[in-house]
Amino acid sequence: MNISGVLVRSYPKNIQSVWNELSKIEGVEVHGSNDDGRMVVTVEQDDAGALSDMLVRIQDIHGVLSTSMIYHQFEETNFNDN
């Protein structure tokens, strides 16, 4: 499992619409925002290689100015009960 922290910057007037669009994406959670348009987002994915595609997908949302990965962690999923 890959967990990434992403800073998403939007126009302040578009915070709510960007938040709504981000919330529709599987594995993406918005944790908060401020009045100047910055949003703290986490992305959880099984495939580490898909992160760059996800950042592009977020960047392509209308009203988004930039995305910056600020944290990344890889956790191995262990399905063995032993």
ROSE-4610 file (N, C-alpha, C; in Angstrom, 1 decimal, always signed):
// ROSE-4610
residu = [M/M/M/N/N/N/I/I/I/S/S/S/G/G/G/V/V/V/L/L/L/V/V/V/R/R/R/S/S/S/Y/Y/Y/P/P/P/K/K/K/N/N/N/I/I/I/Q/Q/Q/S/S/S/V/V/V/W/W/W/N/N/N/E/E/E/L/L/L/S/S/S/K/K/K/I/I/I/E/E/E/G/G/G/V/V/V/E/E/E/V/V/V/H/H/H/G/G/G/S/S/S/N/N/N/D/D/D/D/D/D/G/G/G/R/R/R/M/M/M/V/V/V/V/V/V/T/T/T/V/V/V/E/E/E/Q/Q/Q/D/D/D/D/D/D/A/A/A/G/G/G/A/A/A/L/L/L/S/S/S/D/D/D/M/M/M/L/L/L/V/V/V/R/R/R/I/I/I/Q/Q/Q/D/D/D/I/I/I/H/H/H/G/G/G/V/V/V/L/L/L/S/S/S/T/T/T/S/S/S/M/M/M/I/I/I/Y/Y/Y/H/H/H/Q/Q/Q/F/F/F/E/E/E/E/E/E/T/T/T/N/N/N/F/F/F/N/N/N/D/D/D/N/N/N]
num = [1/1/1/2/2/2/3/3/3/4/4/4/5/5/5/6/6/6/7/7/7/8/8/8/9/9/9/10/10/10/11/11/11/12/12/12/13/13/13/14/14/14/15/15/15/16/16/16/17/17/17/18/18/18/19/19/19/20/20/20/21/21/21/22/22/22/23/23/23/24/24/24/25/25/25/26/26/26/27/27/27/28/28/28/29/29/29/30/30/30/31/31/31/32/32/32/33/33/33/34/34/34/35/35/35/36/36/36/37/37/37/38/38/38/39/39/39/40/40/40/41/41/41/42/42/42/43/43/43/44/44/44/45/45/45/46/46/46/47/47/47/48/48/48/49/49/49/50/50/50/51/51/51/52/52/52/53/53/53/54/54/54/55/55/55/56/56/56/57/57/57/58/58/58/59/59/59/60/60/60/61/61/61/62/62/62/63/63/63/64/64/64/65/65/65/66/66/66/67/67/67/68/68/68/69/69/69/70/70/70/71/71/71/72/72/72/73/73/73/74/74/74/75/75/75/76/76/76/77/77/77/78/78/78/79/79/79/80/80/80/81/81/81/82/82/82]
x = [+0.9/+0.0/+0.9/+0.6/+1.3/+0.4/+0.9/+0.2/+1.0/+0.4/+1.1/+0.3/+1.0/+0.4/+0.7/-0.4/-0.3/-0.9/-0.1/-0.7/-1.2/-2.5/-3.2/-3.5/-3.2/-3.4/-4.4/-5.5/-6.5/-6.8/-7.5/-8.0/-8.9/-8.8/-9.7/-11.2/-11.6/-13.1/-13.5/-12.5/-12.8/-12.6/-12.3/-12.0/-13.1/-14.3/-15.4/-15.6/-15.5/-15.7/-14.5/-13.3/-12.2/-12.3/-12.7/-12.8/-13.8/-15.0/-16.0/-15.4/-14.7/-14.1/-13.1/-12.3/-11.3/-11.9/-13.0/-13.7/-14.4/-14.5/-15.1/-14.1/-12.8/-11.7/-11.4/-11.5/-11.2/-9.8/-9.7/-8.4/-7.9/-8.7/-8.3/-9.2/-8.5/-9.3/-8.7/-9.6/-9.3/-9.4/-8.4/-8.4/-8.6/-8.4/-8.7/-8.2/-8.6/-8.2/-8.1/-7.5/-7.5/-8.0/-8.1/-8.7/-7.9/-6.6/-5.9/-5.8/-6.6/-6.7/-5.9/-5.2/-4.4/-5.2/-5.1/-5.8/-4.8/-5.0/-4.2/-5.0/-4.3/-4.9/-4.1/-4.7/-3.9/-4.4/-3.5/-3.8/-3.3/-4.2/-3.8/-4.0/-3.0/-3.0/-2.2/-2.6/-1.8/-0.6/-0.7/+0.4/+1.2/+2.5/+3.3/+3.5/+3.5/+3.7/+2.6/+1.4/+0.3/+0.2/+1.1/+1.0/+1.2/+2.1/+2.3/+1.0/+0.4/-0.9/-2.0/-2.0/-3.0/-2.7/-1.4/-1.1/-1.5/-1.4/-1.8/-3.3/-4.0/-5.5/-6.0/-5.3/-5.7/-5.4/-4.2/-3.8/-4.8/-5.4/-6.4/-7.8/-8.0/-9.3/-9.4/-10.5/-10.8/-10.6/-9.8/-9.5/-8.3/-7.6/-6.4/-5.2/-4.4/-3.3/-2.0/-1.9/-0.7/-0.9/-0.1/-0.1/+1.4/+1.6/+3.0/+2.9/+3.6/+3.7/+4.6/+4.1/+5.0/+5.3/+4.7/+5.0/+4.7/+5.5/+5.2/+5.7/+4.9/+5.2/+4.7/+5.5/+5.1/+5.0/+3.9/+3.6/+3.3/+4.1/+3.8/+2.5/+1.7/+0.5/+0.8/+0.6/+0.9/-0.4/-0.7/-1.9/-1.7/-0.5/-0.2/-0.5/-1.3/-1.7/-0.7/+0.3/+1.3/+2.3]
y = [-1.2/+0.0/+1.2/+2.1/+3.4/+4.5/+5.3/+6.4/+7.7/+8.6/+9.9/+11.1/+12.1/+13.3/+14.3/+15.0/+15.9/+17.2/+18.3/+19.6/+20.1/+20.4/+20.8/+22.3/+23.0/+24.5/+24.8/+25.6/+26.0/+27.5/+28.0/+29.4/+29.4/+30.3/+30.3/+30.2/+30.8/+30.7/+29.3/+28.5/+27.1/+26.0/+26.4/+25.4/+24.3/+24.8/+23.8/+22.9/+23.4/+22.6/+21.6/+22.0/+21.2/+20.1/+20.5/+19.5/+18.4/+18.9/+17.9/+16.9/+17.4/+16.6/+15.6/+16.1/+15.2/+14.1/+14.4/+13.4/+12.3/+12.5/+11.5/+10.5/+10.8/+9.9/+8.8/+7.6/+6.5/+6.5/+6.4/+6.4/+7.8/+8.8/+10.2/+10.8/+11.4/+12.0/+13.4/+14.4/+15.7/+15.9/+16.4/+16.5/+18.0/+18.9/+20.3/+21.3/+22.5/+23.6/+24.9/+25.9/+27.2/+28.2/+29.5/+30.5/+30.9/+30.6/+30.9/+29.9/+28.8/+27.8/+26.5/+26.4/+25.2/+24.1/+22.8/+21.7/+20.6/+19.9/+18.8/+17.5/+16.7/+15.5/+14.3/+13.2/+11.9/+11.0/+10.3/+9.3/+8.0/+7.0/+5.6/+4.8/+4.0/+3.2/+1.9/+0.9/-0.4/-0.3/+0.4/+0.4/+1.7/+1.6/+2.8/+3.5/+2.8/+3.4/+4.3/+4.1/+4.9/+6.3/+6.6/+7.9/+9.0/+8.9/+10.1/+10.3/+9.2/+9.3/+10.0/+9.7/+10.3/+11.8/+12.1/+13.6/+14.3/+13.7/+14.4/+14.5/+13.4/+13.4/+14.6/+14.7/+15.8/+17.1/+17.3/+18.5/+18.9/+18.0/+18.3/+18.7/+18.7/+19.1/+20.7/+21.1/+22.5/+23.3/+24.3/+25.2/+24.9/+23.7/+23.3/+24.1/+24.7/+25.4/+24.6/+23.7/+22.9/+21.8/+20.7/+19.6/+19.3/+19.1/+18.8/+17.6/+16.5/+15.4/+15.9/+15.8/+16.3/+15.1/+13.9/+12.8/+11.5/+10.5/+9.2/+8.1/+7.1/+5.9/+4.7/+3.6/+2.4/+1.4/+0.7/-0.3/-1.6/-2.6/-3.9/-4.5/-5.1/-5.7/-7.2/-7.6/-9.0/-9.7/-10.7/-11.5/-12.8/-13.0/-14.3/-14.1/-14.9/-14.8/-15.4/-16.0/-16.6/-15.6]
z = [+0.0/+0.0/+0.0/-0.9/-1.0/-0.4/+0.5/+1.1/+0.8/+0.2/-0.2/+0.3/+0.8/+1.2/+0.1/-0.3/-1.5/-1.1/-1.4/-1.3/-2.6/-2.6/-3.8/-3.6/-4.6/-4.6/-5.7/-5.3/-6.2/-6.1/-7.0/-6.8/-5.6/-4.7/-3.5/-3.8/-4.9/-5.2/-5.6/-6.0/-6.4/-5.4/-4.2/-3.1/-3.0/-2.9/-2.7/-3.9/-5.1/-6.3/-6.5/-6.2/-6.3/-5.2/-4.0/-2.9/-3.3/-3.9/-4.3/-5.4/-6.4/-7.4/-6.8/-5.9/-5.3/-4.5/-3.9/-3.0/-3.9/-5.1/-6.0/-6.5/-6.3/-6.8/-5.7/-6.1/-5.2/-4.6/-3.3/-2.7/-2.3/-2.6/-2.3/-1.2/-0.2/+0.9/+1.1/+1.2/+1.5/+3.0/+3.7/+5.1/+5.6/+4.7/+5.1/+4.1/+4.3/+3.4/+4.1/+3.5/+4.1/+3.0/+3.5/+2.6/+1.4/+1.4/+0.2/-0.9/-0.7/-1.7/-1.6/-0.5/-0.2/+0.4/-0.1/+0.5/+0.8/+1.9/+2.3/+1.9/+1.2/+0.6/+0.8/+1.1/+1.0/-0.1/-0.7/-1.7/-1.3/-1.3/-1.0/-2.3/-2.6/-3.8/-3.6/-4.3/-4.2/-5.1/-6.2/-7.2/-7.1/-6.7/-6.6/-7.9/-9.0/-10.3/-10.8/-10.1/-10.6/-9.9/-9.0/-8.3/-9.3/-10.2/-11.1/-11.9/-12.3/-13.1/-12.2/-10.9/-10.0/-9.8/-9.7/-9.6/-10.9/-12.0/-13.3/-13.3/-12.8/-12.8/-11.9/-10.7/-9.8/-10.4/-11.0/-11.7/-12.8/-13.4/-14.5/-14.0/-12.7/-12.2/-12.4/-13.0/-13.2/-11.9/-12.0/-10.8/-10.0/-10.3/-9.6/-10.3/-9.4/-9.9/-9.9/-8.8/-8.7/-7.7/-7.9/-6.9/-6.6/-5.3/-4.8/-3.9/-4.2/-3.2/-2.1/-0.9/+0.3/+1.2/+1.0/+1.8/+1.1/+1.3/+0.6/+1.6/+1.7/+2.5/+1.9/+1.8/+1.3/+2.5/+2.5/+3.6/+2.8/+3.2/+2.6/+3.2/+2.4/+2.8/+3.1/+4.3/+4.7/+4.9/+4.0/+4.1/+4.8/+5.3/+6.0/+7.5/+8.0/+9.5/+10.4/+9.9/+10.8/+11.4]
